[in-house]
Amino acid sequence: MIALYRELRLVLHNGDVYRHSTPSLHGYALEYAAGAELDGRIVILAYDSSRERTGPDAISEQSIPPVTRIRLASADPARHYRLRSDGSLHSGAALRSAGVIVPWAVAADADVLVFDRVE
């Protein structure tokens, strides 16, 4: 995580910030968008206080939180982006309208999604 922060800190410190939801509600996320001078990368920091910190295996079927979908406000509809975690390619238009489902891969209640702009 430290190496990832060091790689992303220019975007996190200098990029535009978009807030999705509020911290007390399901699907809270901060979107950091780098302009062309910072390679056009988009970083999503997602957090959901309703999810169990003990991990997905500890969540009973009755208490499974809803799917979290984030619609990226900063994605350029004319460009494409590659989600770093799985290598999937997404159009900016699709990211703005349909969004992306948060996989909750970093922790049961937090995740970091990095979208690299494809030239």
Residue pairs with C-beta under 8 A, 6 or more apart in sequence:
1 106
4 112
4 114
5 12
8 32
8 41
8 43
8 114
10 34
10 38
11 32
11 33
11 34
11 38
11 41
11 43
12 32
12 43
14 34
14 38
15 32
15 33
15 34
15 35
15 38
15 43
16 32
16 33
16 35
16 74
17 30
17 31
17 32
17 33
18 30
18 31
18 33
18 73
18 74
19 29
19 30
19 31
20 27
20 28
20 29
20 30
20 31
20 70
20 71
20 73
21 27
21 28
21 29
22 28
23 47
23 49
24 49
26 48
26 50
26 65
26 66
26 68
27 46
27 48
27 68
27 69
27 70
27 102
28 46
28 47
28 48
28 49
29 44
29 45
29 46
29 47
29 68
29 70
29 102
30 44
30 45
31 42
31 43
31 44
31 70
31 72
31 73
31 74
32 42
32 43
32 44
32 45
33 41
33 42
33 43
33 73
33 74
34 40
34 41
34 42
39 116
39 117
40 76
40 79
40 117
41 114
41 115
41 116
41 117
42 72
42 74
42 75
42 81
42 114
42 115
42 117
43 112
43 113
43 114
43 115
44 70
44 72
44 100
44 102
44 111
44 112
44 113
44 114
44 115
45 110
45 111
45 112
46 68
46 70
46 102
46 104
46 110
46 111
46 112
46 113
47 109
47 110
48 65
48 68
48 102
48 104
48 109
48 110
49 109
50 65
51 59
51 65
51 104
51 108
51 109
52 58
52 59
52 63
52 108
52 109
53 107
53 108
53 109
54 108
55 108
56 104
56 108
59 65
59 108
67 101
68 101
68 102
68 104
69 98
69 99
69 100
69 101
69 102
70 99
70 100
70 102
70 113
71 95
71 96
71 97
71 98
71 99
72 92
72 95
72 96
72 99
72 100
72 115
73 96
75 81
75 92
75 93
75 95
75 96
75 115
76 92
76 117
77 91
77 92
77 93
77 96
78 92
78 93
79 91
79 92
79 117
79 118
80 89
80 90
80 91
80 92
80 117
80 118
81 89
81 90
81 91
81 92
81 95
81 115
81 116
81 117
81 118
82 88
82 89
82 90
82 115
82 116
82 118
83 89
83 90
83 100
83 113
83 114
83 115
84 113
84 114
84 115
84 116
85 103
85 105
85 113
85 114
89 118
90 100
90 115
95 115
100 113
102 111
102 113
103 111
104 110
104 111
105 111
106 112
